[in-house]
Amino acid sequence: MESNEKTLNDVLEGRFIRRTMQAAATDINVAQVKYMGSHGFSNPNWITGRTFNATENALNYAQFLKHRFVDMKKISKKMKQYKKKSHPIYNRIIWGHYNNIIRELSFGFTEAIKEELRGLER
């Protein structure tokens, strides 16, 4: 009986983590699309070139290298550094949501959430 309760709790925890990661992926996507839309990123692959995959233990985010390069403030070329216009579409947004994910995973798995997830099962 105890084994079944532990298994059920593990399943509920996995569902909670996946749901939290999917919500974070949606929030990150909205923030990035909003920034790119308001700062003249007109090529459609700036938005479609990113993917989010939420699982029970991770949030995987894939992007083109150009997404990281527009985030940089300086570029090195032939042993010199050049300043450039930075567009914070990666670091600021990802790390801003990172703290929310940690907080939600640390303190959000309450008995009320467990009951809600059990209700989805039925």
C-alpha positions in Angstrom: 0.0 0.0 0.0 2.8 2.4 0.9 4.5 1.6 -2.4 1.4 2.5 -4.4 1.1 5.9 -2.5 4.8 6.6 -3.3 4.3 5.8 -6.9 1.2 8.0 -7.1 3.1 10.8 -5.4 6.0 10.4 -7.9 3.5 10.5 -10.9 1.8 13.7 -9.5 5.2 15.3 -8.9 6.2 14.5 -12.5 3.0 16.1 -13.8 3.5 19.1 -11.6 7.1 19.6 -12.9 6.0 19.2 -16.5 3.1 21.6 -16.1 5.5 24.2 -14.4 8.0 23.8 -17.2 5.3 24.2 -19.9 4.0 27.3 -18.3 7.6 28.7 -18.1 8.2 27.9 -21.7 5.0 29.7 -22.7 6.0 32.8 -20.6 9.5 32.8 -22.1 8.2 32.5 -25.6 5.7 35.4 -25.0 8.4 37.6 -23.6 10.8 36.9 -26.4 8.2 37.4 -29.2 7.1 40.7 -27.5 10.6 42.0 -27.4 11.5 40.9 -31.0 8.2 42.3 -32.3 8.8 45.7 -30.7 12.4 46.0 -31.8 12.2 45.4 -35.6 13.1 41.7 -35.9 11.1 41.3 -39.1 12.5 37.9 -40.4 10.0 35.2 -39.4 12.7 32.7 -38.5 13.7 34.8 -35.5 10.5 33.5 -34.0 10.1 30.1 -35.6 13.7 29.1 -35.2 13.3 28.4 -31.5 11.8 25.3 -29.9 10.7 24.5 -26.3 10.4 20.9 -25.0 9.1 20.4 -21.5 9.6 17.0 -19.8 9.2 15.7 -16.3 12.7 16.8 -15.3 13.8 19.5 -17.8 12.9 22.4 -20.0 14.9 22.1 -23.2 15.3 25.3 -25.3 16.9 25.2 -28.7 17.7 28.3 -30.8 19.9 29.5 -33.7 23.3 30.9 -32.8 22.2 34.3 -34.1 19.8 34.5 -31.1 22.9 34.4 -28.8 24.9 36.8 -30.9 22.3 39.6 -30.9 22.4 39.3 -27.1 26.1 40.0 -26.9 27.4 43.5 -26.1 30.8 43.0 -27.7 32.2 41.0 -30.5 35.9 40.0 -30.9 37.5 40.1 -34.2 41.3 39.8 -34.8 42.2 40.3 -31.2 40.1 43.5 -30.9 36.7 43.9 -29.2 34.0 46.0 -30.8 30.9 47.3 -29.0 27.6 46.7 -30.7 23.9 47.1 -30.0 22.7 44.4 -27.6 19.2 42.9 -27.8 18.5 41.0 -24.6 16.4 38.2 -26.1 18.1 35.4 -24.4 20.0 35.9 -21.1 17.8 38.5 -19.5 14.6 36.7 -20.3 15.8 33.2 -19.6 17.4 34.0 -16.3 14.5 36.2 -15.3 12.2 33.3 -15.6 14.7 30.9 -14.1 14.1 32.3 -10.6 10.4 31.9 -11.0 10.8 28.2 -12.0 13.0 27.5 -9.0 10.5 29.2 -6.7 7.6 27.3 -8.1 9.3 24.0 -8.0 10.5 24.5 -4.5 7.3 25.8 -2.9 4.5 25.2 -5.3 3.9 21.4 -4.9 1.3 21.8 -2.1 -1.5 19.5 -1.1 -4.0 21.6 -3.0 -2.0 21.1 -6.2 -1.8 17.4 -5.5 -5.6 17.2 -5.2 -6.0 19.3 -8.4 -3.7 16.9 -10.3 -5.5 13.9 -8.8 -8.8 15.4 -10.1 -7.3 15.6 -13.6 -6.6 11.8 -13.4 -10.3 10.9 -12.9 
